[in-house]
Amino acid sequence: MLLLALDTATPAVTVALHDGTAVVAASSQVDARRHGELLLPAVDRILAEAGTGLDAVTGVVVGIGPGPYTGLRVGLMTADTFGLALGVPVHGVCTLDGLAYAADVEDGPFVVATDARRKEVYWARYSDSRTRVTEPSVDRPADIADQVAGLPAVGAGALLYPDTFPDAHAPEHVSAAALASLAAERLGAGVELPAPRPLYLRRPDAQVPKNYKVVTPK
C-alpha cells in the first residue's frame, strides 16, 4: 500500500504519503489563496523526499470538507485526476475527522470546529478521536453554544471564537498525515470510506438572478 493523501478544505495545503504502516513523507503550507499554486509542487516534493514516483501510488485519499467551495474543489479535482491517470481508487475522508484524529485532547467528548467565514464555523462532535457522533454542520458559534458547552474543542474555528470554545486545543488546521493515517487504519480494518464528493453545506454564492431583464432584438 502507498497512499497519497491531500486536503485543501482549510487554509492549509497539505499532502502526505503513507505506506500502510506509517507516514513516509508529508508537507503542509498555510495559504488560503494559493491552493492551486501550491498543491502539485507539494506532491512532487514529498514523492522526491520518499524516493518514489507517482506510479507507485496504490490509492488516493482526499479531504472532502466541509470547506469553502473554491479551496475544496482544488483538492477534490486533483485527487480525481490522479485516480483516473493512475487507475487507482480515490477515497474520501471528512476533513473534520482528520482534525479529530490528530486532536491534542484527552480521550472523551470534544468538538472540532473550522473557520467557515461569514462569522460561522463548520463543526461536529466526537466521542473520541476516531468516532464522530454528529453530522458536520455550519452555524454561528453563538447559536451552538449550548450544544458545545463544557467540551474541549480543536481547530481554527475554536480558536477564533473563545467565548463559545474557551477550551481550544491544537491542531489549528488539518494535516494530510492524519488523514492518511486514519484512512490506512480504516482500510486495513475493511471499513469502506466515503466517496470523494464535497461537503459544501452551503448554497453557492453565485446565483442566477430571479428577475432579470430580457433583451430581444427589434
Backbone as JSON, one array per atom type, in Angstrom:
{
  "sequence": "MLLLALDTATPAVTVALHDGTAVVAASSQVDARRHGELLLPAVDRILAEAGTGLDAVTGVVVGIGPGPYTGLRVGLMTADTFGLALGVPVHGVCTLDGLAYAADVEDGPFVVATDARRKEVYWARYSDSRTRVTEPSVDRPADIADQVAGLPAVGAGALLYPDTFPDAHAPEHVSAAALASLAAERLGAGVELPAPRPLYLRRPDAQVPKNYKVVTPK",
  "N": [[0.83, -1.19, 0.0], [0.55, 2.19, -0.86], [-0.4, 5.18, -0.05], [-1.46, 8.28, -1.31], [-2.19, 11.23, 0.15], [-4.22, 14.15, 0.42], [-5.35, 17.5, 1.15], [-7.38, 20.35, 0.85], [-9.3, 21.79, 2.12], [-9.18, 23.59, 4.16], [-7.31, 26.56, 5.17], [-4.82, 25.34, 4.97], [-2.56, 23.8, 2.75], [-2.03, 20.63, 2.24], [-0.2, 17.6, 2.12], [0.58, 14.12, 1.97], [2.37, 10.97, 2.17], [1.66, 7.57, 2.75], [2.63, 4.38, 3.79], [1.05, 2.29, 4.55], [1.83, 1.44, 6.97], [3.13, 3.56, 8.24], [3.51, 7.17, 8.08], [5.44, 8.33, 5.43], [6.35, 10.59, 4.21], [5.64, 14.09, 4.31], [3.96, 17.24, 3.85], [3.02, 20.55, 4.66], [1.53, 23.65, 4.09], [0.38, 26.84, 4.95], [-1.82, 28.8, 3.37], [-4.36, 30.45, 2.31], [-5.07, 31.46, -0.17], [-3.68, 30.26, -2.22], [-4.05, 27.6, -3.0], [-4.28, 26.15, -5.46], [-1.88, 26.79, -6.67], [0.09, 25.8, -4.96], [-0.34, 23.07, -4.47], [0.37, 20.91, -6.37], [3.25, 21.22, -6.62], [3.85, 20.52, -3.96], [3.11, 17.82, -3.91], [5.02, 16.78, -5.72], [7.27, 17.31, -4.19], [7.06, 15.7, -1.85], [7.07, 13.17, -2.96], [9.63, 13.09, -4.02], [11.07, 13.32, -1.64], [10.41, 10.91, -0.46], [11.61, 9.23, -2.19], [10.37, 7.98, -4.38], [8.12, 7.32, -7.15], [5.21, 8.74, -8.78], [3.83, 6.71, -9.98], [3.97, 4.6, -8.23], [2.0, 4.86, -6.38], [-0.82, 3.49, -4.8], [-3.33, 4.19, -4.04], [-5.51, 6.99, -3.51], [-6.17, 9.5, -1.13], [-8.46, 11.9, -0.06], [-9.38, 14.94, 1.49], [-12.71, 15.72, 2.12], [-13.97, 17.9, 3.05], [-16.18, 19.48, 5.46], [-15.84, 22.63, 3.66], [-14.83, 25.8, 2.16], [-16.01, 26.49, -1.15], [-14.21, 27.15, -3.33], [-11.55, 26.54, -2.45], [-11.83, 23.85, -1.6], [-12.55, 22.39, -3.92], [-10.2, 22.3, -5.37], [-8.47, 20.36, -4.21], [-10.15, 18.08, -4.45], [-10.61, 17.8, -7.25], [-7.98, 17.44, -8.1], [-7.34, 15.05, -6.81], [-9.2, 13.3, -8.04], [-8.23, 13.42, -10.65], [-5.64, 12.31, -10.4], [-6.44, 9.74, -9.61], [-7.81, 8.8, -11.91], [-5.76, 8.95, -13.84], [-3.84, 7.19, -12.84], [-5.25, 4.9, -12.44], [-6.23, 4.05, -9.96], [-7.97, 3.61, -6.79], [-9.91, 6.3, -5.33], [-10.32, 7.71, -2.25], [-12.54, 9.24, 0.05], [-12.28, 11.33, 2.95], [-13.7, 12.81, 5.75], [-12.81, 16.09, 6.47], [-12.96, 17.18, 9.04], [-12.83, 14.86, 10.53], [-10.17, 14.15, 10.19], [-8.9, 16.18, 11.62], [-9.89, 15.59, 14.17], [-8.71, 13.1, 14.6], [-6.07, 13.79, 15.0], [-6.22, 15.23, 17.28], [-5.26, 17.16, 20.11], [-6.19, 16.35, 22.73], [-7.49, 14.85, 25.75], [-8.85, 11.51, 25.86], [-12.32, 11.33, 25.28], [-15.45, 13.18, 25.1], [-15.45, 15.75, 22.64], [-15.17, 18.69, 20.51], [-14.82, 19.5, 17.08], [-13.97, 22.3, 15.21], [-13.87, 24.3, 12.38], [-12.92, 27.22, 10.49], [-15.54, 28.76, 8.89], [-15.86, 31.12, 7.69], [-17.77, 34.22, 7.2], [-18.5, 34.68, 9.83], [-19.09, 32.18, 10.88], [-18.85, 28.65, 11.75], [-17.65, 25.45, 10.63], [-18.55, 22.4, 12.02], [-18.45, 19.56, 14.28], [-19.37, 17.01, 16.66], [-17.48, 14.74, 18.72], [-17.0, 11.52, 20.17], [-14.64, 10.33, 20.73], [-11.27, 10.28, 19.41], [-11.63, 8.93, 17.04], [-14.29, 8.66, 16.51], [-17.04, 10.11, 15.26], [-20.0, 11.73, 16.29], [-22.02, 13.37, 15.46], [-23.45, 14.77, 12.49], [-21.51, 16.73, 10.15], [-21.87, 20.27, 10.39], [-22.85, 23.68, 9.68], [-22.73, 26.69, 11.38], [-23.47, 29.69, 13.28], [-21.25, 30.51, 15.91], [-22.4, 31.42, 18.38], [-24.94, 30.36, 18.23], [-24.69, 27.68, 18.74], [-23.72, 27.41, 21.21], [-24.86, 26.26, 23.54], [-24.89, 23.57, 22.85], [-22.23, 22.83, 22.73], [-21.14, 23.46, 25.12], [-18.84, 23.3, 27.77], [-17.2, 21.44, 26.57], [-14.0, 20.41, 25.34], [-12.33, 21.81, 22.47], [-11.2, 21.66, 19.06], [-9.28, 23.06, 16.41], [-9.21, 25.76, 13.92], [-11.56, 27.25, 13.93], [-12.46, 27.02, 16.55], [-10.43, 28.39, 17.89], [-10.86, 30.93, 16.95], [-13.19, 31.81, 18.16], [-13.35, 32.26, 21.17], [-15.24, 32.77, 23.17], [-17.31, 30.98, 22.77], [-15.88, 28.62, 22.55], [-14.03, 28.07, 24.93], [-12.07, 26.3, 25.74], [-9.84, 25.58, 23.85], [-7.82, 23.65, 21.59], [-4.79, 22.42, 19.93], [-4.69, 20.53, 16.83], [-4.57, 23.47, 14.65], [-5.18, 23.48, 11.9], [-6.07, 20.93, 9.49], [-4.03, 18.03, 8.82], [-2.54, 16.27, 6.12], [-1.13, 14.05, 6.8], [-2.43, 13.05, 9.08], [-4.94, 12.48, 7.92], [-4.16, 10.48, 6.09], [-3.18, 8.51, 7.82], [-5.48, 7.87, 9.3], [-7.14, 6.96, 7.21], [-5.65, 4.74, 6.28], [-5.77, 3.11, 8.53], [-8.54, 2.59, 8.69], [-9.06, 1.41, 6.19], [-7.44, -0.84, 6.42], [-8.88, -2.19, 8.31], [-11.01, -2.99, 6.9], [-13.04, -1.17, 6.49], [-15.33, 0.7, 4.61], [-14.62, 3.63, 2.9], [-15.87, 7.03, 2.52], [-17.23, 8.27, -0.63], [-15.32, 10.35, -2.87], [-16.61, 13.06, -2.68], [-17.74, 16.43, -2.41], [-18.34, 18.07, 0.75], [-20.13, 20.66, 1.0], [-22.14, 22.15, 2.36], [-23.29, 24.62, 2.13], [-25.25, 26.78, 0.02], [-24.21, 27.79, -3.29], [-22.49, 30.95, -3.69], [-22.78, 32.37, -6.06], [-25.56, 33.05, -8.03], [-28.27, 32.59, -10.32], [-29.94, 35.45, -11.42], [-33.21, 36.22, -10.21], [-35.15, 37.89, -11.33], [-34.47, 38.99, -14.1], [-33.78, 41.27, -16.77], [-35.05, 40.7, -19.93], [-33.58, 40.95, -23.02], [-34.42, 41.52, -26.26], [-33.9, 41.4, -29.8], [-34.94, 44.1, -31.94]],
  "CA": [[0.0, 0.0, 0.0], [1.16, 3.51, -0.79], [-1.49, 6.15, -0.19], [-1.2, 9.7, -1.46], [-3.28, 11.95, 0.8], [-4.16, 15.61, 0.27], [-6.52, 18.22, 1.64], [-7.37, 21.8, 0.62], [-10.57, 22.29, 2.64], [-8.88, 24.67, 5.1], [-6.2, 27.34, 4.61], [-3.62, 24.51, 4.81], [-2.36, 22.95, 1.58], [-1.34, 19.57, 2.96], [0.0, 16.4, 1.32], [1.37, 13.11, 2.68], [2.45, 9.6, 1.68], [1.56, 6.59, 3.83], [2.91, 3.08, 3.21], [0.23, 1.28, 5.19], [2.32, 1.29, 8.34], [3.47, 4.87, 8.8], [3.7, 8.27, 7.14], [6.83, 8.32, 4.97], [6.7, 11.96, 3.82], [4.49, 14.98, 4.49], [4.2, 18.67, 3.65], [1.87, 21.41, 4.92], [1.74, 25.09, 3.98], [-0.86, 27.56, 5.21], [-2.01, 29.94, 2.48], [-5.74, 30.25, 1.85], [-5.29, 31.98, -1.52], [-2.77, 29.67, -3.21], [-4.2, 26.15, -3.04], [-3.98, 25.63, -6.79], [-0.47, 27.04, -6.98], [1.0, 25.09, -4.07], [-0.64, 21.66, -4.27], [1.17, 19.98, -7.18], [4.64, 21.22, -6.16], [3.95, 19.77, -2.71], [3.1, 16.4, -4.27], [6.35, 16.47, -6.25], [8.26, 17.4, -3.12], [7.02, 14.55, -0.95], [7.49, 11.99, -3.73], [11.09, 13.14, -4.06], [11.55, 13.04, -0.28], [10.23, 9.48, -0.2], [12.4, 8.49, -3.16], [9.48, 7.14, -5.17], [7.42, 8.0, -8.22], [3.75, 8.77, -8.69], [3.3, 5.42, -10.44], [3.99, 3.64, -7.13], [0.84, 5.11, -5.54], [-1.87, 2.48, -4.97], [-4.62, 4.78, -3.7], [-5.5, 8.42, -3.19], [-7.08, 9.9, -0.05], [-8.68, 13.34, -0.17], [-10.31, 15.56, 2.42], [-13.94, 16.12, 1.41], [-14.56, 19.04, 3.73], [-16.69, 20.69, 4.81], [-14.93, 23.73, 3.42], [-15.26, 26.74, 1.13], [-16.1, 25.87, -2.48], [-13.04, 27.35, -4.18], [-10.42, 25.77, -1.97], [-12.14, 22.43, -1.51], [-12.59, 21.73, -5.22], [-8.83, 22.1, -5.87], [-8.03, 19.05, -3.77], [-11.0, 17.02, -4.98], [-10.35, 17.62, -8.67], [-6.64, 16.89, -8.23], [-7.42, 13.64, -6.41], [-9.9, 12.58, -9.11], [-7.34, 13.35, -11.8], [-4.64, 11.29, -10.09], [-7.07, 8.43, -9.62], [-8.06, 8.41, -13.29], [-4.5, 8.78, -14.56], [-3.1, 6.04, -12.3], [-6.12, 3.73, -12.37], [-6.27, 3.62, -8.56], [-9.16, 4.14, -6.1], [-9.85, 7.58, -4.62], [-11.12, 7.59, -1.03], [-12.82, 10.47, 0.76], [-12.29, 11.36, 4.42], [-14.16, 14.1, 6.26], [-11.7, 16.9, 6.98], [-13.12, 17.28, 10.49], [-12.37, 13.6, 11.11], [-8.72, 14.21, 10.23], [-8.54, 17.03, 12.76], [-10.19, 14.85, 15.4], [-7.72, 12.02, 14.74], [-4.82, 14.38, 15.48], [-6.57, 16.16, 18.36], [-4.43, 17.2, 21.3], [-7.09, 16.34, 23.9], [-7.63, 13.54, 26.38], [-10.0, 10.75, 25.36], [-13.58, 11.79, 25.82], [-16.18, 14.03, 24.16], [-14.89, 17.04, 22.26], [-15.73, 19.29, 19.31], [-13.91, 20.03, 16.06], [-14.57, 23.47, 14.54], [-13.01, 25.03, 11.44], [-13.45, 28.53, 10.1], [-16.41, 28.74, 7.71], [-16.01, 32.52, 7.28], [-19.1, 34.79, 7.46], [-18.73, 34.56, 11.27], [-19.64, 30.85, 11.13], [-17.9, 27.55, 11.82], [-18.01, 24.08, 10.32], [-18.26, 21.72, 13.28], [-19.08, 18.28, 14.62], [-18.99, 16.47, 17.98], [-16.81, 13.44, 18.7], [-16.9, 10.83, 21.46], [-13.21, 10.12, 20.87], [-10.55, 10.77, 18.23], [-11.99, 8.15, 15.85], [-15.74, 8.44, 16.44], [-17.89, 11.3, 15.14], [-21.34, 11.4, 16.76], [-22.99, 14.22, 14.78], [-23.09, 15.11, 11.11], [-20.93, 18.07, 10.03], [-22.84, 21.35, 10.25], [-22.32, 25.04, 9.62], [-23.56, 27.51, 12.25], [-22.81, 30.75, 14.04], [-20.83, 29.97, 17.2], [-23.33, 31.73, 19.47], [-26.14, 29.54, 18.1], [-24.43, 26.31, 19.16], [-23.03, 27.49, 22.5], [-25.43, 25.3, 24.49], [-24.57, 22.2, 22.42], [-20.8, 22.54, 22.9], [-20.72, 23.98, 26.43], [-18.06, 22.42, 28.63], [-16.41, 20.48, 25.81], [-12.8, 20.89, 24.65], [-12.54, 21.99, 21.04], [-10.0, 21.62, 18.23], [-9.4, 23.67, 15.1], [-9.13, 27.21, 13.78], [-12.84, 27.84, 14.31], [-12.49, 27.11, 18.01], [-9.5, 29.43, 18.3], [-11.4, 32.24, 16.55], [-14.36, 32.19, 18.96], [-13.11, 31.76, 22.53], [-16.43, 32.87, 24.02], [-18.06, 29.74, 22.59], [-14.96, 27.5, 22.72], [-12.96, 28.57, 25.81], [-11.05, 25.26, 25.95], [-9.41, 25.25, 22.48], [-6.58, 22.9, 21.52], [-4.21, 22.11, 18.63], [-4.12, 21.39, 15.78], [-5.41, 24.52, 14.08], [-5.62, 23.03, 10.58], [-5.91, 19.5, 9.24], [-2.82, 17.59, 8.13], [-2.73, 15.08, 5.29], [-0.55, 12.92, 7.53], [-3.51, 12.49, 9.9], [-5.92, 11.89, 7.0], [-3.61, 9.24, 5.54], [-3.11, 7.51, 8.9], [-6.85, 7.44, 9.58], [-7.61, 6.17, 6.07], [-4.94, 3.46, 6.27], [-6.31, 2.33, 9.64], [-9.89, 2.13, 8.36], [-8.97, 0.47, 5.06], [-6.88, -2.07, 6.95], [-9.93, -2.87, 9.08], [-12.09, -3.34, 5.99], [-14.09, -0.15, 6.51], [-15.49, 1.41, 3.34], [-14.52, 5.07, 3.08], [-16.83, 7.79, 1.69], [-16.85, 8.67, -1.98], [-14.66, 11.66, -2.88], [-17.58, 14.08, -3.07], [-17.55, 17.54, -1.45], [-19.3, 18.51, 1.76], [-20.13, 22.12, 0.95], [-23.05, 22.58, 3.43], [-23.9, 25.92, 1.81], [-25.56, 27.04, -1.38], [-23.19, 28.64, -3.92], [-22.7, 32.4, -3.64], [-23.22, 32.83, -7.38], [-26.89, 32.57, -8.33], [-28.92, 33.21, -11.47], [-30.91, 36.44, -10.96], [-34.59, 35.75, -10.33], [-35.92, 38.78, -12.2], [-33.54, 39.71, -14.96], [-34.43, 41.88, -17.92], [-34.81, 40.02, -21.19], [-33.34, 41.88, -24.12], [-34.62, 40.85, -27.55], [-33.68, 42.33, -30.92], [-36.13, 44.7, -32.54]],
  "C": [[0.87, 1.25, 0.0], [0.05, 4.52, -1.09], [-0.93, 7.55, -0.34], [-2.4, 10.44, -0.9], [-3.11, 13.45, 0.61], [-5.46, 16.23, 0.74], [-6.33, 19.72, 1.38], [-8.65, 22.43, 1.14], [-10.39, 23.4, 3.66], [-7.79, 25.53, 4.49], [-4.91, 26.54, 4.4], [-3.67, 23.75, 3.48], [-1.47, 21.81, 2.07], [-1.36, 18.27, 2.17], [0.83, 15.41, 2.13], [1.36, 11.8, 1.91], [2.43, 8.65, 2.87], [1.73, 5.2, 3.22], [2.09, 1.94, 3.81], [0.62, 1.02, 6.62], [2.56, 2.63, 9.01], [3.53, 5.91, 7.68], [5.18, 8.3, 6.74], [7.29, 9.7, 4.49], [5.45, 12.82, 3.95], [4.91, 16.43, 4.29], [2.91, 19.42, 3.94], [2.29, 22.86, 4.84], [0.4, 25.77, 4.17], [-0.9, 28.81, 4.34], [-3.36, 29.77, 1.8], [-5.97, 30.67, 0.41], [-4.46, 31.28, -2.6], [-2.86, 28.14, -3.27], [-3.77, 25.57, -4.39], [-2.52, 25.76, -7.15], [0.45, 26.13, -6.19], [0.83, 23.57, -4.06], [0.26, 20.73, -5.06], [2.66, 20.03, -6.84], [4.84, 20.46, -4.85], [3.93, 18.27, -2.96], [4.46, 15.98, -4.8], [7.39, 16.41, -5.13], [8.23, 16.17, -2.21], [7.38, 13.25, -1.68], [9.02, 11.93, -3.79], [11.68, 12.8, -2.69], [11.47, 11.55, 0.04], [11.04, 8.62, -1.16], [11.57, 7.55, -4.01], [8.81, 7.98, -6.24], [5.92, 7.92, -8.05], [3.15, 7.42, -9.09], [3.31, 4.34, -9.36], [2.76, 3.78, -6.22], [-0.26, 4.09, -5.84], [-3.26, 3.0, -4.61], [-4.45, 6.23, -3.32], [-6.54, 8.68, -2.11], [-7.23, 11.41, -0.11], [-9.67, 13.81, 0.89], [-11.51, 16.1, 1.68], [-14.64, 17.29, 2.09], [-15.3, 18.62, 4.98], [-15.63, 21.78, 4.68], [-15.47, 24.65, 2.35], [-15.12, 26.13, -0.26], [-14.78, 25.97, -3.24], [-11.86, 26.51, -3.74], [-10.67, 24.27, -2.02], [-12.07, 21.74, -2.87], [-11.19, 21.5, -5.8], [-8.34, 20.71, -5.49], [-8.83, 17.92, -4.37], [-10.74, 16.76, -6.46], [-8.96, 17.03, -8.9], [-6.64, 15.4, -7.88], [-8.1, 12.8, -7.49], [-9.0, 12.39, -10.32], [-6.25, 12.3, -11.58], [-5.25, 9.89, -10.16], [-7.32, 7.91, -11.03], [-6.76, 8.1, -14.03], [-3.76, 7.51, -14.12], [-3.93, 4.76, -12.28], [-6.2, 3.16, -10.97], [-7.51, 4.21, -7.89], [-8.87, 5.48, -5.41], [-10.83, 7.51, -3.45], [-11.33, 8.96, -0.4], [-12.71, 10.28, 2.26], [-12.76, 12.74, 4.84], [-12.99, 14.85, 6.88], [-11.78, 17.05, 8.5], [-12.64, 16.01, 11.18], [-10.84, 13.57, 11.2], [-8.22, 15.07, 11.38], [-8.78, 16.3, 14.08], [-9.14, 13.77, 15.66], [-6.41, 12.54, 15.33], [-5.03, 15.27, 16.7], [-5.67, 16.02, 19.57], [-5.31, 17.34, 22.54], [-7.1, 14.94, 24.48], [-8.83, 12.83, 25.76], [-11.26, 11.23, 26.06], [-14.25, 12.73, 24.84], [-15.43, 15.33, 23.89], [-15.51, 17.48, 20.94], [-14.59, 19.65, 18.36], [-14.63, 21.16, 15.35], [-13.54, 24.14, 13.65], [-13.69, 26.33, 11.04], [-14.26, 28.42, 8.81], [-16.59, 30.13, 7.11], [-17.45, 32.98, 7.57], [-19.49, 34.67, 8.94], [-19.42, 33.26, 11.63], [-18.5, 29.83, 11.24], [-18.51, 26.29, 11.22], [-17.65, 23.26, 11.56], [-18.96, 20.37, 13.36], [-18.6, 17.86, 16.0], [-18.42, 15.07, 17.82], [-16.83, 12.84, 20.1], [-15.46, 10.48, 21.78], [-12.57, 10.47, 19.53], [-10.92, 10.05, 16.93], [-13.5, 8.08, 15.62], [-16.49, 9.76, 16.42], [-19.32, 10.91, 15.49], [-22.41, 12.33, 16.19], [-22.52, 14.45, 13.35], [-22.44, 16.49, 11.08], [-22.01, 19.12, 9.76], [-22.12, 22.68, 10.11], [-23.27, 25.95, 10.39], [-22.75, 28.69, 12.78], [-22.44, 30.21, 15.42], [-21.83, 30.22, 18.33], [-24.57, 30.83, 19.43], [-25.94, 28.11, 18.58], [-23.77, 26.27, 20.55], [-23.55, 26.46, 23.5], [-25.03, 23.86, 24.15], [-23.12, 21.83, 22.68], [-20.28, 22.98, 24.27], [-19.98, 22.92, 27.23], [-17.19, 21.43, 27.91], [-15.12, 21.13, 25.29], [-13.09, 20.98, 23.16], [-11.19, 22.08, 20.32], [-10.28, 22.35, 16.93], [-9.42, 25.18, 15.1], [-10.43, 27.89, 14.17], [-12.96, 28.0, 15.81], [-11.59, 28.23, 18.51], [-10.03, 30.83, 17.99], [-12.49, 32.73, 17.49], [-14.23, 31.65, 20.39], [-14.31, 31.88, 23.45], [-17.26, 31.59, 23.95], [-17.19, 28.52, 22.89], [-13.79, 27.93, 23.63], [-11.82, 27.58, 26.01], [-10.58, 24.74, 24.59], [-8.02, 24.62, 22.49], [-6.07, 22.82, 20.08], [-4.77, 20.76, 18.15], [-5.11, 22.43, 15.28], [-6.01, 24.08, 12.76], [-5.37, 21.54, 10.43], [-4.55, 19.23, 8.61], [-3.14, 16.35, 7.31], [-2.14, 13.85, 5.95], [-1.62, 12.25, 8.39], [-4.58, 11.84, 9.04], [-5.44, 10.54, 6.49], [-3.58, 8.15, 6.6], [-4.49, 6.97, 9.24], [-7.38, 6.56, 8.46], [-6.96, 4.8, 6.05], [-5.49, 2.54, 7.37], [-7.68, 1.76, 9.28], [-9.87, 1.15, 7.2], [-8.42, -0.87, 5.52], [-7.89, -2.89, 7.74], [-11.12, -3.25, 8.21], [-13.25, -2.37, 5.96], [-14.15, 0.56, 5.16], [-15.49, 2.91, 3.6], [-15.51, 5.8, 2.17], [-16.31, 8.04, 0.28], [-16.21, 10.05, -1.93], [-15.57, 12.75, -3.43], [-17.61, 15.16, -2.01], [-18.7, 17.71, -0.48], [-19.25, 20.03, 1.78], [-20.96, 22.73, 2.08], [-23.69, 23.95, 3.19], [-24.28, 25.94, 0.34], [-24.46, 27.91, -1.98], [-23.52, 30.11, -3.78], [-23.26, 32.92, -4.96], [-24.58, 32.2, -7.7], [-27.42, 33.29, -9.56], [-29.94, 34.22, -10.95], [-32.35, 35.96, -11.19], [-35.41, 36.6, -11.3], [-34.96, 39.61, -13.05], [-34.28, 40.19, -16.21], [-34.05, 41.14, -19.19], [-34.67, 41.04, -22.3], [-33.48, 41.11, -25.44], [-34.42, 41.86, -28.67], [-34.98, 42.86, -31.48], [-36.31, 44.25, -33.98]]
}
